[in-house]
Amino acid sequence: MFRRVLIILVVLVIFALASYVAGSNYYYQQLEPVDPEAVADYRLIEIPSGANAALIGELLYKEGLIRNQQVFQLYVRRHGLGHLFIAGIYDLSPSFSLGQIAAKLKNGEIYSETIWFTIPEGFTIKEIAQRLDEKGLVESASFLDFAREPSDQILESFPYLLEVSDSRIEFLLEGYLFPDTYEVYPESGIEEIVSLMLRRLDQIITAEDRQRITELNSSLHEILTIAAMVERESRVDSERPLIAGVIYNRLEIDMLLQIDATIQYALGETKEFLTFKDLEIQSPYNTYLFGGLPPGPIAAPGAASIKSALYPEASEYYYYNYKYDGSGEHYFSRTLQEHLENVARAEANLP
């Protein structure tokens, strides 16, 4: 008799353990994402104020965001989350686990629409200000004031800006705000946007690049100044290192750079053809009148132009001029005579 009772007890214990294991496995399976592959599938769901776990579970289940609403309620009770969820609109995905969804509701990670903006390569600080103004993010005038005199927080976070001390530079941030596509919240302020763009520049300028700047006996400011001229002068990526090489060749023999893009920067407008009067503008950025590099960058250079400034292509060229044949390319020349001949060739290409 005792043996029979013992056997029954053992069977019951085994059954209870099996039931517990099965139940536990089922519970944890229900915590898994509904669709782990749906990483790009997001759904807006509103959690009403005062909603209990049962109502929230029902809403999530109907939207296909959780596997089981009863398991959701059990999870909430086990973790003491009943009164911790924050009402609001959430952007949730079926690729989230139940635990991830609960954490977002508890932390109040409420959905907020973002604004995307793109700064093309070669934009000046004034063009950047205008683009941000058009997007409704900042007022152009306020942004330009900040670009002239960045906050102490920006200067502390990006100390290389403190090395820019030339009083002839109107906008300290000119050339330092990396051209790219960014995503920000509508309430983002000027400092946050500027910090985002400067951090992007820090990502582009690698440790190897900084070592290269040292090898060139140069500075980040000088490299960005050269890169900006390359950006504004070139239209074909393959020519960027060669144009940078021409700039270095001229600097090496103290030859005037005579970069048209610097005249356009001084004029404040882009002109297809410069006049002799334009070339006489009294500006430190007039590389037809003043030797060496201009005081600072004339635009925001992209990664290709920065690399070209760091690694120029060696050549014997001291001149280049636009072909005007629709290719976007330039004629390169070693001597003034060759240059004049190429100018004539270019003029013959004009319609």
ROZA-975775 format. One record per residue: residue number from 1; residue in one letter; x negated, y negated, z of N, C-alpha, C in turn. Coordinates in steps of 0.02 Angstrom, whole numbers. Each point is the difference from the previous one (the first is absolute). Layout:
(site NUM, 'A', (X, Y, Z), (X, Y, Z), (X, Y, Z));
...
//
This chain:
(site 1, 'M', (-41, 60, 0), (41, -60, 0), (-43, -63, 0));
(site 2, 'F', (-48, -2, 45), (-45, -58, 6), (-38, -10, -66));
(site 3, 'R', (-21, 57, -29), (-38, -5, -62), (43, -30, -56));
(site 4, 'R', (65, 20, 0), (44, -27, -52), (10, -75, 9));
(site 5, 'V', (7, -22, 63), (8, -72, 14), (-62, -38, -21));
(site 6, 'L', (-58, 30, 15), (-63, -32, -17), (-6, -9, -76));
(site 7, 'I', (21, 53, -36), (-3, -4, -73), (45, -55, -26));
(site 8, 'I', (60, -4, 30), (48, -52, -21), (-29, -69, 13));
(site 9, 'L', (-32, -8, 59), (-29, -65, 18), (-56, -19, -49));
(site 10, 'V', (-41, 50, -17), (-55, -13, -47), (28, -21, -68));
(site 11, 'V', (52, 37, -21), (31, -17, -65), (28, -71, 1));
(site 12, 'L', (34, -16, 58), (28, -68, 6), (-54, -54, -2));
(site 13, 'V', (-56, 15, 35), (-56, -49, 1), (-28, -8, -70));
(site 14, 'I', (-10, 56, -34), (-27, -3, -68), (47, -39, -45));
(site 15, 'F', (66, 15, 8), (50, -36, -41), (-1, -74, 15));
(site 16, 'A', (-6, -16, 65), (-1, -71, 19), (-62, -35, -28));
(site 17, 'L', (-57, 36, 3), (-61, -30, -27), (5, -8, -75));
(site 18, 'A', (28, 51, -33), (8, -4, -72), (47, -57, -19));
(site 19, 'S', (54, -6, 40), (47, -54, -13), (-33, -68, 11));
(site 20, 'Y', (-41, -4, 52), (-34, -64, 15), (-49, -17, -56));
(site 21, 'V', (-38, 50, -22), (-49, -12, -54), (36, -20, -64));
(site 22, 'A', (55, 36, -15), (37, -16, -61), (30, -70, 5));
(site 23, 'G', (28, -15, 59), (30, -66, 10), (-52, -55, -4));
(site 24, 'S', (-57, 14, 30), (-55, -49, 0), (-24, -12, -71));
(site 25, 'N', (-9, 56, -37), (-22, -7, -70), (50, -39, -41));
(site 26, 'Y', (65, 14, 11), (52, -36, -36), (-2, -75, 18));
(site 27, 'Y', (-8, -14, 64), (-2, -70, 23), (-56, -38, -35));
(site 28, 'Y', (-60, 30, 0), (-57, -35, -29), (5, -4, -76));
(site 29, 'Q', (33, 50, -30), (11, -4, -72), (45, -59, -18));
(site 30, 'Q', (49, -13, 44), (46, -55, -13), (-32, -68, 10));
(site 31, 'L', (-58, 0, 31), (-36, -64, 9), (-41, -18, -62));
(site 32, 'E', (-8, 47, -46), (-41, -12, -59), (36, -47, -49));
(site 33, 'P', (-37, -32, -45), (31, -44, -49), (51, 38, -43));
(site 34, 'V', (51, -35, -21), (50, 30, -45), (-32, 17, -67));
(site 35, 'D', (-44, -46, -24), (-34, 10, -64), (-70, -30, 4));
(site 36, 'P', (-50, 40, 18), (-69, -26, 8), (-28, -32, -63));
(site 37, 'E', (27, 18, -59), (-26, -27, -63), (30, -68, -18));
(site 38, 'A', (51, -20, 36), (36, -62, -19), (-34, -62, 30));
(site 39, 'V', (-65, -6, -11), (-38, -55, 31), (17, -68, -30));
(site 40, 'A', (28, 0, -60), (17, -64, -32), (75, -16, 7));
(site 41, 'D', (36, 42, 36), (73, -8, 7), (15, -33, 67));
(site 42, 'Y', (20, -63, -2), (16, -36, 62), (73, -22, -2));
(site 43, 'R', (32, 3, 58), (70, -17, 5), (12, -49, 57));
(site 44, 'L', (38, -52, -14), (16, -49, 52), (59, 26, 41));
(site 45, 'I', (-8, 0, 65), (53, 22, 45), (5, -49, 58));
(site 46, 'E', (61, -20, 17), (10, -48, 54), (20, 36, 64));
(site 47, 'I', (-36, -12, 53), (16, 27, 66), (39, -54, 37));
(site 48, 'P', (65, 11, 12), (41, -52, 33), (-21, -11, 72));
(site 49, 'S', (13, -59, 25), (-14, -16, 70), (44, 44, 45));
(site 50, 'G', (-30, 31, 50), (37, 41, 48), (14, 70, -23));
(site 51, 'A', (-26, 20, -58), (13, 68, -26), (-34, 52, 44));
(site 52, 'N', (37, 54, 16), (-30, 54, 39), (-34, 51, -44));
(site 53, 'A', (-31, 50, 31), (-38, 49, -38), (44, 40, -48));
(site 54, 'A', (62, 12, 20), (46, 39, -43), (14, -39, -65));
(site 55, 'L', (15, -65, 7), (15, -40, -59), (-61, -8, -44));
(site 56, 'I', (-58, -13, 31), (-61, -8, -39), (-17, 64, -37));
(site 57, 'G', (8, 58, 35), (-14, 64, -31), (46, 12, -59));
(site 58, 'E', (63, -20, 7), (48, 9, -55), (-19, -43, -60));
(site 59, 'L', (-21, -62, 13), (-20, -45, -55), (-62, 27, -36));
(site 60, 'L', (-48, 24, 38), (-61, 26, -30), (13, 63, -40));
(site 61, 'Y', (44, 42, 25), (16, 63, -34), (37, -14, -66));
(site 62, 'K', (47, -46, 1), (37, -17, -60), (-45, -29, -55));
(site 63, 'E', (-52, -34, 21), (-47, -29, -48), (-54, 50, -22));
(site 64, 'G', (4, 61, 26), (-49, 51, -20), (-69, -11, 29));
(site 65, 'L', (-3, -33, 58), (-65, -16, 30), (-21, 49, 55));
(site 66, 'I', (48, 37, 27), (-16, 52, 50), (37, 64, -19));
(site 67, 'R', (-25, 56, 26), (28, 65, -17), (63, 16, 42));
(site 68, 'N', (1, -23, 62), (53, 22, 45), (14, -56, 51));
(site 69, 'Q', (62, -24, 3), (15, -55, 45), (3, 22, 73));
(site 70, 'Q', (19, 63, 14), (1, 25, 69), (-72, 6, 27));
(site 71, 'V', (-45, 23, -44), (-71, 4, 21), (-27, -70, 13));
(site 72, 'F', (23, -49, -38), (-21, -69, 11), (21, -22, 70));
(site 73, 'Q', (62, 14, 19), (25, -19, 66), (-41, 35, 55));
(site 74, 'L', (-15, 64, -11), (-40, 38, 49), (-70, -30, 7));
(site 75, 'Y', (-29, -19, -56), (-67, -31, 0), (2, -65, 38));
(site 76, 'V', (52, -39, -10), (7, -64, 34), (4, 10, 76));
(site 77, 'R', (40, 49, 22), (7, 15, 71), (-65, 24, 30));
(site 78, 'R', (-33, 46, -34), (-62, 29, 26), (-55, -52, 9));
(site 79, 'H', (1, -52, -43), (-52, -51, 4), (23, -65, 31));
(site 80, 'G', (60, 0, 27), (25, -59, 36), (5, -62, -43));
(site 81, 'L', (25, 9, -62), (2, -57, -47), (70, -31, -6));
(site 82, 'G', (47, 25, 39), (69, -19, -8), (14, -74, -5));
(site 83, 'H', (-34, -41, 41), (14, -72, 2), (-58, -41, -27));
(site 84, 'L', (-45, 33, -35), (-61, -35, -22), (1, -19, -74));
(site 85, 'F', (49, 25, -37), (1, -16, -71), (22, -73, -10));
(site 86, 'I', (-32, -33, -49), (13, -71, -13), (43, -6, -63));
(site 87, 'A', (54, -38, 6), (45, -9, -56), (-33, -40, -56));
(site 88, 'G', (22, 13, -61), (-28, -36, -57), (2, 43, -62));
(site 89, 'I', (-27, -28, -55), (-4, 35, -64), (-69, 32, -8));
(site 90, 'Y', (-1, 65, -16), (-63, 36, -5), (-8, 29, -71));
(site 91, 'D', (-61, 4, -21), (-17, 29, -66), (-31, 68, 14));
(site 92, 'L', (39, 54, -8), (-22, 66, 20), (-1, 48, -60));
(site 93, 'S', (-41, 51, 6), (-9, 48, -55), (13, 71, 23));
(site 94, 'P', (28, 43, -44), (8, 71, 16), (-66, 35, 12));
(site 95, 'S', (-55, -33, -17), (-66, 30, 11), (-24, -10, 72));
(site 96, 'F', (38, -39, 40), (-18, -11, 70), (27, 58, 42));
(site 97, 'S', (-37, 20, 50), (25, 49, 48), (50, -34, 46));
(site 98, 'L', (39, 41, 37), (48, -29, 46), (-36, -41, 53));
(site 99, 'G', (-58, 24, 22), (-39, -37, 50), (-24, -68, -26));
(site 100, 'Q', (-20, -2, -63), (-21, -63, -30), (57, -50, -4));
(site 101, 'I', (59, 25, -19), (58, -43, -4), (19, -28, 68));
(site 102, 'A', (0, 45, 51), (16, -21, 68), (-49, -53, 25));
(site 103, 'A', (-64, 10, -17), (-52, -48, 22), (11, -69, -32));
(site 104, 'K', (20, -1, -64), (13, -63, -34), (59, -36, 31));
(site 105, 'L', (52, 37, 17), (59, -30, 32), (-17, -26, 69));
(site 106, 'K', (-43, 36, 36), (-20, -21, 67), (-45, -61, -2));
(site 107, 'N', (-45, -2, -49), (-48, -55, -5), (29, -62, -35));
(site 108, 'G', (60, 7, -27), (31, -56, -33), (-34, -20, -65));
(site 109, 'E', (-23, 50, -38), (-33, -15, -64), (53, -16, -53));
(site 110, 'I', (32, -57, 11), (56, -21, -42), (-24, -21, -69));
(site 111, 'Y', (39, 18, -50), (-17, -16, -69), (1, -75, -13));
(site 112, 'S', (-49, -23, -35), (-3, -69, -20), (-25, -3, -72));
(site 113, 'E', (35, -36, -42), (-21, -5, -70), (-67, -36, -4));
(site 114, 'T', (-41, 22, -47), (-65, -32, -10), (-1, -36, -67));
(site 115, 'I', (-49, -43, -6), (-10, -38, -63), (-67, 20, -29));
(site 116, 'W', (0, 16, -64), (-61, 16, -36), (-22, -62, -39));
(site 117, 'F', (-64, -13, 0), (-25, -53, -43), (-67, 21, -30));
(site 118, 'T', (-12, -23, -60), (-61, 17, -36), (-40, -63, -16));
(site 119, 'I', (-64, 1, 17), (-45, -54, -17), (-47, 25, -55));
(site 120, 'P', (8, -25, -61), (-43, 23, -55), (-73, -20, 10));
(site 121, 'E', (-44, 37, -30), (-71, -17, 3), (-11, -67, -36));
(site 122, 'G', (-41, -42, 30), (-15, -64, -30), (45, -57, 22));
(site 123, 'F', (47, 14, 45), (43, -53, 27), (-40, -47, 44));
(site 124, 'T', (13, -64, -5), (-30, -48, 46), (42, -2, 63));
(site 125, 'I', (-26, -33, 51), (36, -4, 64), (66, -38, -10));
(site 126, 'K', (1, -48, -45), (62, -37, -13), (52, 45, -34));
(site 127, 'E', (-23, 43, -44), (46, 47, -33), (26, 52, 49));
(site 128, 'I', (-43, 21, 47), (21, 47, 52), (54, -33, 43));
(site 129, 'A', (-12, -63, 20), (49, -36, 41), (67, -6, -36));
(site 130, 'Q', (-2, -14, -64), (61, -6, -39), (37, 67, -5));
(site 131, 'R', (-37, 54, -10), (31, 67, -5), (34, 18, 66));
(site 132, 'L', (-31, -13, 56), (29, 16, 65), (61, -44, 15));
(site 133, 'D', (-3, -62, -23), (56, -46, 8), (60, 25, -41));
(site 134, 'E', (-14, 22, -61), (53, 27, -44), (33, 61, 30));
(site 135, 'K', (-39, 39, 38), (27, 60, 33), (38, -17, 64));
(site 136, 'G', (-1, -64, 19), (35, -21, 60), (-36, 19, 64));
(site 137, 'L', (-65, 14, -4), (-38, 21, 59), (-29, -59, 38));
(site 138, 'V', (-28, -49, -36), (-31, -58, 32), (12, -61, -44));
(site 139, 'E', (-8, -58, 31), (1, -61, -40), (-69, -12, -28));
(site 140, 'S', (-3, -17, -63), (-64, -9, -35), (-46, -49, 37));
(site 141, 'A', (27, -57, 20), (-41, -52, 33), (-29, 26, 65));
(site 142, 'S', (40, 36, 39), (-23, 27, 64), (-55, 52, -11));
(site 143, 'F', (9, 41, -52), (-51, 51, -14), (-66, -32, -20));
(site 144, 'L', (4, -53, -41), (-62, -34, -21), (-34, -34, 58));
(site 145, 'D', (39, -27, 47), (-30, -30, 60), (-38, 54, 39));
(site 146, 'F', (30, 59, 5), (-32, 55, 36), (-62, 23, -37));
(site 147, 'A', (3, 0, -67), (-58, 21, -40), (-58, -48, 7));
(site 148, 'R', (16, -63, 13), (-53, -50, 12), (-33, 13, 67));
(site 149, 'E', (41, 9, 51), (-24, 9, 69), (35, 59, 32));
(site 150, 'P', (-27, 60, -10), (30, 60, 30), (-1, -5, 77));
(site 151, 'S', (44, 38, 31), (4, 0, 73), (-62, 30, 31));
(site 152, 'D', (-10, -14, 64), (-57, 29, 37), (4, 76, 0));
(site 153, 'Q', (61, 26, 3), (10, 73, 0), (-27, 31, -64));
(site 154, 'I', (13, -32, -58), (-24, 25, -64), (-77, -5, -2));
(site 155, 'L', (-27, -55, 22), (-73, -9, -1), (-35, 49, 46));
(site 156, 'E', (31, 16, 56), (-30, 49, 46), (5, 71, -28));
(site 157, 'S', (55, 14, -34), (10, 67, -27), (-42, 13, -63));
(site 158, 'F', (-15, -53, -37), (-39, 6, -62), (-57, -51, 2));
(site 159, 'P', (-51, 15, 41), (-54, -48, 15), (-40, -23, -61));
(site 160, 'Y', (1, 38, -55), (-37, -23, -59), (27, -65, -27));
(site 161, 'L', (62, -17, 18), (28, -65, -22), (-36, -58, 34));
(site 162, 'L', (-29, 13, 59), (-36, -52, 36), (-65, -19, -36));
(site 163, 'E', (-23, 44, -45), (-62, -13, -36), (11, -49, -58));
(site 164, 'V', (64, -13, -16), (16, -46, -55), (2, -70, 30));
(site 165, 'S', (-53, -38, -12), (-6, -66, 32), (-5, -58, -49));
(site 166, 'D', (7, 13, -64), (-7, -53, -50), (62, -46, 3));
(site 167, 'S', (-11, -64, 17), (54, -47, 8), (35, -16, -67));
(site 168, 'R', (-31, 19, -55), (30, -13, -66), (56, 48, -16));
(site 169, 'I', (7, 53, 40), (52, 50, -12), (65, -25, 31));
(site 170, 'E', (51, -4, -40), (65, -24, 25), (37, 54, 38));
(site 171, 'F', (0, 61, -27), (37, 54, 32), (-49, 55, 22));
(site 172, 'L', (-7, 6, 65), (-48, 49, 27), (15, 71, -24));
(site 173, 'L', (65, 15, -8), (20, 69, -18), (-1, 13, -74));
(site 174, 'E', (-18, -49, -41), (-2, 10, -72), (-47, 58, -18));
(site 175, 'G', (26, 50, -35), (-41, 56, -22), (-3, 58, 49));
(site 176, 'Y', (25, -11, 61), (-5, 52, 52), (64, 41, 8));
(site 177, 'L', (55, -25, -27), (64, 36, 6), (6, 49, -58));
(site 178, 'F', (-11, 63, 14), (-7, 50, -54), (64, 9, -39));
(site 179, 'P', (-5, -3, -68), (59, 9, -42), (23, 72, -2));
(site 180, 'D', (62, 11, 19), (27, 68, 4), (76, -5, 9));
(site 181, 'T', (33, 58, 7), (71, 1, 15), (9, 15, 74));
(site 182, 'Y', (40, -40, 33), (8, 6, 73), (74, 6, 18));
(site 183, 'E', (12, 32, 57), (67, 7, 28), (1, -32, 69));
(site 184, 'V', (45, -47, 11), (4, -34, 65), (74, -7, 19));
(site 185, 'Y', (11, -15, 64), (67, -14, 24), (17, -73, -14));
(site 186, 'P', (64, -14, -10), (20, -69, -15), (-23, -50, 52));
(site 187, 'E', (-5, 22, 62), (-19, -46, 54), (-75, -6, 9));
(site 188, 'S', (-38, 32, -43), (-73, -4, 5), (-23, -72, -8));
(site 189, 'G', (-45, -22, 43), (-25, -68, -3), (-62, -5, -43));
(site 190, 'I', (-24, -62, -8), (-58, -12, -42), (-61, 38, 26));
(site 191, 'E', (-10, -2, 66), (-59, 32, 28), (1, 76, -12));
(site 192, 'E', (59, 30, 6), (6, 72, -12), (-15, 18, -72));
(site 193, 'I', (26, -40, -47), (-11, 12, -71), (-74, -9, -18));
(site 194, 'V', (-30, -53, 25), (-71, -13, -14), (-43, 56, 29));
(site 195, 'S', (16, 21, 61), (-38, 55, 31), (5, 64, -40));
(site 196, 'L', (60, 14, -26), (10, 60, -42), (-44, -2, -62));
(site 197, 'M', (-4, -58, -32), (-39, -6, -62), (-75, 1, 14));
(site 198, 'L', (-20, -27, 56), (-71, 1, 18), (-22, 71, 19));
(site 199, 'R', (44, 36, 34), (-16, 69, 18), (-7, 42, -63));
(site 200, 'R', (39, -16, -51), (-6, 36, -64), (-68, -13, -31));
(site 201, 'L', (-23, -62, 4), (-67, -16, -26), (-53, 40, 38));
(site 202, 'D', (8, 6, 66), (-47, 38, 40), (-2, 73, -22));
(site 203, 'Q', (57, 26, -23), (1, 69, -24), (-36, 7, -66));
(site 204, 'I', (5, -52, -42), (-32, 1, -66), (-75, -6, 6));
(site 205, 'I', (-23, -44, 44), (-72, -10, 10), (-26, 55, 47));
(site 206, 'T', (-30, 51, -28), (-23, 58, 38), (-66, -15, 36));
(site 207, 'A', (-19, 47, 43), (-65, -7, 34), (-57, 1, -51));
(site 208, 'E', (8, 39, -52), (-50, 2, -54), (-4, -67, -35));
(site 209, 'D', (58, -31, -10), (1, -66, -32), (-36, -52, 44));
(site 210, 'R', (11, 3, 64), (-32, -48, 45), (-76, 10, 0));
(site 211, 'Q', (-21, 63, -5), (-72, 14, -6), (-26, -28, -65));
(site 212, 'R', (39, 5, -53), (-19, -27, -65), (-7, -76, 3));
(site 213, 'I', (44, -33, 37), (-4, -73, 8), (-66, -19, 33));
(site 214, 'T', (-21, 39, 49), (-64, -12, 33), (-58, 10, -49));
(site 215, 'E', (4, 53, -40), (-52, 14, -49), (-7, -57, -50));
(site 216, 'L', (56, -32, -17), (-1, -55, -47), (-21, -66, 33));
(site 217, 'N', (-13, 4, 65), (-17, -61, 38), (54, -52, -9));
(site 218, 'S', (62, 23, 4), (57, -43, -13), (46, 0, 60));
(site 219, 'S', (60, -25, -10), (51, -1, 53), (67, 19, -32));
(site 220, 'L', (47, 19, 43), (67, 17, -25), (30, -59, -37));
(site 221, 'H', (-11, -60, 26), (28, -60, -32), (-28, -9, -70));
(site 222, 'E', (-64, 10, -8), (-31, -8, -67), (25, 55, -48));
(site 223, 'I', (7, 61, 25), (24, 55, -42), (71, -14, -22));
(site 224, 'L', (43, -23, 45), (69, -15, -19), (3, -60, -48));
(site 225, 'T', (-47, -47, 8), (-3, -57, -46), (-16, 23, -71));
(site 226, 'I', (-49, 45, -6), (-18, 27, -66), (57, 44, -26));
(site 227, 'A', (27, 41, 43), (55, 45, -21), (60, -39, -25));
(site 228, 'A', (15, -56, 32), (57, -41, -21), (-11, -28, -70));
(site 229, 'M', (-62, -22, -15), (-14, -25, -67), (6, 56, -51));
(site 230, 'V', (-25, 59, 18), (6, 58, -45), (74, 16, -12));
(site 231, 'E', (40, -3, 53), (72, 14, -5), (35, -47, -49));
(site 232, 'R', (-15, -64, 6), (34, -49, -42), (-28, -3, -71));
(site 233, 'E', (-61, 23, -9), (-32, -4, -66), (12, 62, -43));
(site 234, 'S', (11, 57, 32), (4, 63, -37), (72, 23, -8));
(site 235, 'R', (13, 34, -55), (66, 28, -13), (-4, 76, -13));
(site 236, 'V', (-60, 25, -9), (-11, 71, -13), (-45, 27, 56));
(site 237, 'D', (23, 52, 34), (-37, 26, 57), (-72, 19, -17));
(site 238, 'S', (-10, 29, -59), (-67, 23, -18), (-50, -56, -6));
(site 239, 'E', (24, -63, -8), (-46, -56, -8), (-17, -34, 66));
(site 240, 'R', (36, 16, 53), (-11, -35, 63), (-73, 5, 25));
(site 241, 'P', (-30, 60, 1), (-70, 3, 23), (-48, -39, -44));
(site 242, 'L', (16, -4, -65), (-43, -36, -47), (5, -75, 11));
(site 243, 'I', (61, -25, 12), (9, -71, 14), (-33, -18, 67));
(site 244, 'A', (5, 45, 49), (-34, -12, 63), (-75, -3, -11));
(site 245, 'G', (-25, 43, -45), (-72, 0, -15), (-22, -66, -32));
(site 246, 'V', (42, -29, -43), (-16, -64, -30), (-6, -54, 54));
(site 247, 'I', (47, 1, 49), (-2, -48, 55), (-65, 7, 39));
(site 248, 'Y', (-19, 61, 16), (-62, 11, 37), (-61, -22, -41));
(site 249, 'N', (1, 14, -65), (-56, -20, -43), (-9, -76, 1));
(site 250, 'R', (54, -36, -4), (-3, -73, 0), (-24, -27, 68));
(site 251, 'L', (26, 30, 54), (-21, -22, 66), (-74, 11, 11));
(site 252, 'E', (-26, 54, -28), (-70, 17, 10), (-47, -52, -30));
(site 253, 'I', (21, -33, -54), (-44, -49, -33), (26, -72, 12));
(site 254, 'D', (44, -7, 50), (28, -66, 16), (34, -33, -60));
(site 255, 'M', (35, 40, -38), (37, -25, -58), (72, -14, 21));
(site 256, 'L', (28, -55, -23), (70, -16, 16), (45, 59, -20));
(site 257, 'L', (47, 17, 44), (44, 57, -15), (48, -16, -56));
(site 258, 'Q', (25, -61, -2), (47, -21, -53), (58, 49, -8));
(site 259, 'I', (33, 13, 57), (58, 44, 2), (64, -40, -9));
(site 260, 'D', (36, 12, -54), (61, -37, -14), (51, 6, 56));
(site 261, 'A', (4, 58, 31), (50, 12, 52), (-11, -47, 60));
(site 262, 'T', (-62, -20, 13), (-11, -46, 55), (26, -70, -16));
(site 263, 'I', (-3, -19, -64), (29, -63, -21), (76, 1, 9));
(site 264, 'Q', (30, 55, -20), (72, 8, 7), (20, -4, 73));
(site 265, 'Y', (-40, 28, 44), (14, -3, 72), (-3, -72, 24));
(site 266, 'A', (-51, -36, -23), (-8, -70, 20), (58, -42, -27));
(site 267, 'L', (23, 16, -60), (56, -37, -30), (66, 18, 32));
(site 268, 'G', (4, 60, 28), (63, 22, 30), (48, 27, -50));
(site 269, 'E', (-24, 18, -60), (42, 28, -51), (-41, 43, -48));
(site 270, 'T', (33, 48, -31), (-33, 44, -47), (13, -25, -71));
(site 271, 'K', (-54, -17, -35), (6, -26, -68), (-35, 49, -48));
(site 272, 'E', (31, 13, -56), (-29, 45, -50), (-65, -28, -27));
(site 273, 'F', (0, -66, -13), (-61, -32, -26), (-16, -62, 42));
(site 274, 'L', (-61, -4, 24), (-22, -57, 40), (-25, -55, -46));
(site 275, 'T', (9, -62, 21), (-25, -57, -38), (-67, -22, 29));
(site 276, 'F', (-36, -42, -36), (-63, -27, 26), (13, -42, 63));
(site 277, 'K', (57, -32, 3), (18, -39, 59), (9, 47, 60));
(site 278, 'D', (30, 58, -12), (9, 49, 54), (-67, 20, 30));
(site 279, 'L', (-49, 8, -43), (-66, 23, 22), (-38, -52, 41));
(site 280, 'E', (28, -61, 2), (-33, -53, 37), (32, -13, 68));
(site 281, 'I', (50, 41, 19), (35, -10, 63), (-49, 2, 58));
(site 282, 'Q', (6, -49, 44), (-44, -4, 57), (25, 44, 57));
(site 283, 'S', (-23, 60, -1), (20, 49, 50), (-58, 47, 14));
(site 284, 'P', (-10, 20, 62), (-54, 48, 15), (11, 68, -33));
(site 285, 'Y', (61, 10, -26), (15, 63, -35), (-15, -5, -74));
(site 286, 'N', (-24, -58, -23), (-17, -8, -70), (-69, 29, -13));
(site 287, 'T', (-1, 61, -24), (-64, 34, -11), (-34, -22, -65));
(site 288, 'Y', (30, -48, -35), (-33, -31, -57), (-44, -59, 23));
(site 289, 'L', (16, -26, 60), (-39, -56, 26), (-46, 19, 57));
(site 290, 'F', (21, 47, 41), (-37, 17, 60), (-27, 72, -4));
(site 291, 'G', (-63, 7, 20), (-33, 65, -3), (20, 47, 56));
(site 292, 'G', (-19, 63, -7), (15, 50, 50), (73, 20, 2));
(site 293, 'L', (19, 35, 53), (69, 21, 7), (44, -58, 22));
(site 294, 'P', (64, 2, -17), (47, -49, 28), (6, 12, 75));
(site 295, 'P', (31, -46, 36), (4, 6, 73), (31, 64, 26));
(site 296, 'G', (47, 28, -39), (33, 61, 23), (40, 32, -56));
(site 297, 'P', (36, 53, 16), (41, 34, -51), (52, -46, -30));
(site 298, 'I', (15, 11, -64), (51, -40, -34), (65, 39, -8));
(site 299, 'A', (3, 60, 26), (59, 42, -5), (-10, 63, 42));
(site 300, 'A', (51, 42, 1), (-5, 63, 37), (-23, 56, -47));
(site 301, 'P', (-62, 23, 7), (-25, 53, -45), (26, 69, 19));
(site 302, 'G', (10, 42, -50), (21, 69, 12), (-61, 44, 13));
(site 303, 'A', (13, 63, 13), (-53, 48, 18), (-51, 7, -55));
(site 304, 'A', (22, 2, -64), (-46, 9, -56), (-48, -59, -6));
(site 305, 'S', (24, -60, 11), (-43, -59, -5), (-48, -3, 59));
(site 306, 'I', (23, 21, 59), (-45, 1, 58), (-56, 50, -12));
(site 307, 'K', (17, 59, -26), (-52, 50, -14), (-48, -26, -53));
(site 308, 'S', (25, -37, -48), (-43, -27, -52), (-49, -52, 28));
(site 309, 'A', (24, -39, 48), (-44, -49, 32), (-53, 35, 42));
(site 310, 'L', (17, 58, 27), (-48, 37, 40), (-48, 40, -44));
(site 311, 'Y', (24, 24, -56), (-40, 42, -44), (4, -26, -72));
(site 312, 'P', (-30, -58, -14), (3, -28, -68), (-39, 43, -49));
(site 313, 'E', (21, -4, -62), (-35, 38, -53), (-60, -41, -25));
(site 314, 'A', (-57, 31, 3), (-61, -33, -23), (1, -9, -76));
(site 315, 'S', (-18, -59, -22), (-3, -14, -72), (-45, -61, -11));
(site 316, 'E', (-10, -17, -63), (-38, -60, -18), (47, -56, -21));
(site 317, 'Y', (64, 7, 16), (48, -50, -22), (2, -59, 49));
(site 318, 'Y', (8, -60, -30), (8, -61, 39), (63, -39, -21));
(site 319, 'Y', (34, 26, -50), (59, -34, -27), (54, 52, -16));
(site 320, 'Y', (62, -22, 3), (55, 39, -26), (57, -48, -18));
(site 321, 'N', (40, 19, -48), (58, -40, -18), (56, 45, -26));
(site 322, 'Y', (60, -21, 13), (59, 39, -16), (8, 9, -76));
(site 323, 'K', (19, 60, -20), (4, 16, -72), (62, -28, -34));
(site 324, 'Y', (54, -10, 36), (63, -23, -29), (25, 46, -56));
(site 325, 'D', (-12, 64, 7), (23, 47, -51), (54, 47, 27));
(site 326, 'G', (25, -15, 60), (52, 41, 29), (-25, 59, 41));
(site 327, 'S', (-66, 11, 0), (-28, 57, 37), (-10, -14, 74));
(site 328, 'G', (-3, -65, 17), (-15, -18, 69), (-74, 2, 15));
(site 329, 'E', (-41, 14, -51), (-72, 8, 10), (-38, -64, -15));
(site 330, 'H', (-65, 2, 16), (-45, -57, -11), (-58, 20, -46));
(site 331, 'Y', (-28, -51, -33), (-65, 8, -32), (-54, -18, 51));
(site 332, 'F', (-52, 40, 3), (-55, -14, 47), (-63, -18, -40));
(site 333, 'S', (-38, -49, 26), (-58, -26, -37), (-59, -7, 47));
(site 334, 'R', (-59, 7, -30), (-63, -9, 38), (-26, -71, -4));
(site 335, 'T', (10, -33, -57), (-27, -67, -10), (56, -49, -18));
(site 336, 'L', (-16, -65, 5), (48, -51, -18), (20, 6, -73));
(site 337, 'Q', (-49, 15, -43), (15, 6, -71), (49, 57, -13));
(site 338, 'E', (-11, 57, 32), (47, 56, -7), (69, -20, 26));
(site 339, 'H', (-1, -37, 55), (64, -21, 30), (40, -45, -49));
(site 340, 'L', (-35, -47, -30), (34, -45, -47), (27, 39, -60));
(site 341, 'E', (-36, 49, -22), (24, 42, -55), (63, 39, 22));
(site 342, 'N', (-1, 24, 62), (59, 36, 25), (60, -46, 10));
(site 343, 'V', (-14, -61, 19), (54, -49, 6), (35, -9, -67));
(site 344, 'A', (-41, -5, -52), (28, -7, -68), (41, 62, -19));
(site 345, 'R', (-25, 59, 18), (37, 62, -13), (68, 0, 36));
(site 346, 'A', (-2, -23, 63), (61, -2, 39), (50, -49, -30));
(site 347, 'E', (-23, -58, -21), (44, -50, -30), (32, 26, -64));
(site 348, 'A', (-38, 42, -36), (27, 29, -61), (56, 50, 15));
(site 349, 'N', (2, 26, 62), (52, 47, 19), (65, -33, 19));
(site 350, 'L', (-3, -66, 12), (60, -36, 21), (52, 1, -56));
(site 351, 'P', (63, 6, 18), (53, 2, -51), (7, -68, -35));
//
